[in-house]
Amino acid sequence: MNRNAPISKYMATQLITFKPTDDIWHAINIIVKNKISGTPVVDNKGALVGMLSEVDCMRVMLEGTYNNQPGGMGLVKDYMAVNVTTIDINTTLLEAAFNFAHSKYKRFPVLENNKLVGQLSRSDVLKAISKLRPQMKVIPDSWKPRMPMTNASKASRYTENA
């Protein structure tokens, strides 16, 4: 496995999506039923127009409480995030890991030529990372005089009393 492999190998492509005009309660039920934490929102042409997350859906209850109602009412477009951070299909696994490590997001919609083609989650990247294994340890000659003696010091500490 290569850390520079494209994310297309690891992203989900069979996505549950919503339309902005879908009922918010329908969306919440789908999210709960499928045990997902969020999903893209697309227009009638399939273009990404937002994301709907668990947190967005929780606003339904908060707005209902504010208005002395049992829960908010409305459409997905009333609750979805519209300023969506996306990543390109050609993003590498290393770049994706960097993006996740430096953001609050749990998932990124993946675009190819500005069209939604998938979604990459933190767990997708973590699964890929778990399969990474160094093939060969190469130490440049210039580093050899400075190499830490970590293993040697641990071995001597445990072997002194043996």
C-alpha positions as CSV (number, residue, x, y, z in Angstrom):
1,M,0.0,0.0,0.0
2,N,1.2,3.4,-0.9
3,R,0.6,6.6,1.2
4,N,0.5,8.5,-2.1
5,A,-2.3,6.2,-3.5
6,P,-5.4,8.2,-4.6
7,I,-8.3,8.2,-2.2
8,S,-10.5,6.8,-4.9
9,K,-9.3,3.3,-3.6
10,Y,-10.7,4.0,-0.1
11,M,-13.7,6.3,-0.5
12,A,-17.3,5.2,-0.3
13,T,-19.1,5.5,-3.6
14,Q,-22.6,4.1,-2.8
15,L,-23.8,7.1,-0.9
16,I,-27.1,7.9,0.8
17,T,-27.9,11.5,-0.3
18,F,-30.7,13.9,0.3
19,K,-32.3,16.6,-1.7
20,P,-32.7,20.1,-0.2
21,T,-36.5,19.7,-0.4
22,D,-36.6,16.4,1.6
23,D,-38.4,16.5,4.9
24,I,-36.0,16.9,7.8
25,W,-37.7,14.1,9.8
26,H,-37.3,11.7,6.8
27,A,-33.6,12.6,6.7
28,I,-33.2,12.0,10.4
29,N,-34.9,8.6,10.2
30,I,-32.6,7.6,7.4
31,I,-29.5,8.7,9.2
32,V,-30.5,6.8,12.4
33,K,-31.6,3.7,10.5
34,N,-28.4,3.5,8.5
35,K,-26.1,4.4,11.4
36,I,-24.4,7.2,9.5
37,S,-23.1,10.5,10.9
38,G,-23.8,12.6,7.9
39,T,-24.5,12.7,4.2
40,P,-24.2,14.9,1.1
41,V,-27.2,17.0,-0.1
42,V,-27.5,17.2,-3.9
43,D,-29.7,19.1,-6.3
44,N,-31.8,17.5,-9.0
45,K,-28.7,17.4,-11.3
46,G,-26.6,15.6,-8.7
47,A,-24.5,18.6,-7.9
48,L,-23.4,19.0,-4.2
49,V,-25.2,21.8,-2.5
50,G,-24.6,21.0,1.2
51,M,-24.0,18.4,3.9
52,L,-26.4,17.2,6.6
53,S,-24.8,15.9,9.8
54,E,-26.0,14.6,13.1
55,V,-25.3,17.9,14.7
56,D,-27.3,19.7,12.0
57,C,-30.2,17.4,12.7
58,M,-30.0,18.1,16.5
59,R,-30.9,21.7,15.7
60,V,-34.4,20.3,14.9
61,M,-35.0,19.7,18.6
62,L,-33.3,22.9,19.8
63,E,-35.4,25.0,17.5
64,G,-38.6,23.2,18.6
65,T,-37.7,23.8,22.3
66,Y,-37.1,27.5,21.6
67,N,-40.5,27.8,20.0
68,N,-42.2,25.6,22.7
69,Q,-42.8,22.9,20.2
70,P,-41.9,19.2,20.5
71,G,-39.5,19.5,17.6
72,G,-38.6,21.7,14.6
73,M,-40.2,21.3,11.3
74,G,-38.8,21.9,7.9
75,L,-36.8,20.7,5.1
76,V,-33.2,19.5,4.8
77,K,-32.2,22.9,3.3
78,D,-33.3,24.6,6.5
79,Y,-30.7,22.6,8.5
80,M,-27.9,21.6,6.2
81,A,-24.4,23.2,6.1
82,V,-23.9,25.0,2.8
83,N,-20.2,26.0,3.0
84,V,-18.9,22.5,2.4
85,T,-15.2,21.6,2.3
86,T,-14.5,19.0,-0.4
87,I,-11.6,17.1,-1.6
88,D,-10.6,16.2,-5.2
89,I,-10.6,12.6,-6.5
90,N,-6.8,12.9,-7.1
91,T,-6.1,13.7,-3.4
92,T,-3.6,11.2,-2.0
93,L,-4.1,9.2,1.2
94,L,-1.3,11.3,2.9
95,E,-3.0,14.6,1.9
96,A,-6.4,13.3,3.1
97,A,-4.9,12.3,6.5
98,F,-3.3,15.8,6.7
99,N,-6.7,17.4,5.9
100,F,-8.5,15.4,8.6
101,A,-5.8,16.0,11.2
102,H,-6.1,19.7,10.6
103,S,-9.9,20.1,10.5
104,K,-13.0,19.3,12.6
105,Y,-14.7,17.4,9.8
106,K,-15.4,13.6,10.0
107,R,-16.0,13.3,6.3
108,F,-15.3,15.0,3.0
109,P,-17.4,14.8,-0.1
110,V,-15.1,13.8,-3.0
111,L,-15.5,15.7,-6.3
112,E,-14.3,14.9,-9.8
113,N,-14.7,17.8,-12.2
114,N,-17.0,19.5,-9.7
115,K,-19.3,16.4,-9.6
116,L,-19.9,14.4,-6.4
117,V,-18.3,10.9,-6.9
118,G,-17.9,9.7,-3.3
119,Q,-17.2,10.5,0.3
120,L,-14.1,9.9,2.4
121,S,-14.4,9.5,6.1
122,R,-11.8,9.5,8.9
123,S,-12.4,5.8,9.4
124,D,-11.8,5.2,5.7
125,V,-8.4,6.8,6.0
126,L,-7.7,5.0,9.3
127,K,-8.5,1.6,7.7
128,A,-6.1,2.4,4.9
129,I,-3.4,3.5,7.3
130,S,-3.8,0.3,9.4
131,K,-2.7,-1.6,6.3
132,L,0.4,0.4,5.7
133,R,3.6,-1.4,6.6
134,P,7.1,-0.3,5.8
135,Q,8.5,-2.5,3.1
136,M,12.1,-1.7,3.8
137,K,13.9,0.5,6.4
138,V,16.3,2.7,4.6
139,I,18.6,4.8,6.6
140,P,20.7,7.4,4.8
141,D,24.5,7.0,5.5
142,S,24.6,10.6,6.8
143,W,22.2,9.6,9.6
144,K,24.0,6.5,10.8
145,P,26.4,8.4,13.2
146,R,23.3,10.1,14.8
147,M,21.0,7.1,15.0
148,P,19.3,6.8,18.4
149,M,20.3,3.9,20.5
150,T,16.7,3.3,21.7
151,N,16.6,-0.4,21.2
152,A,20.1,-1.0,22.5
153,S,19.4,1.0,25.7
154,K,16.1,-0.9,26.3
155,A,17.8,-4.2,25.7
156,S,20.7,-3.4,28.1
157,R,18.3,-2.2,30.8
158,Y,16.4,-5.5,30.7
159,T,19.4,-7.8,30.2
160,E,21.5,-6.3,33.1
161,N,19.5,-8.1,35.7
162,A,19.0,-11.3,33.7
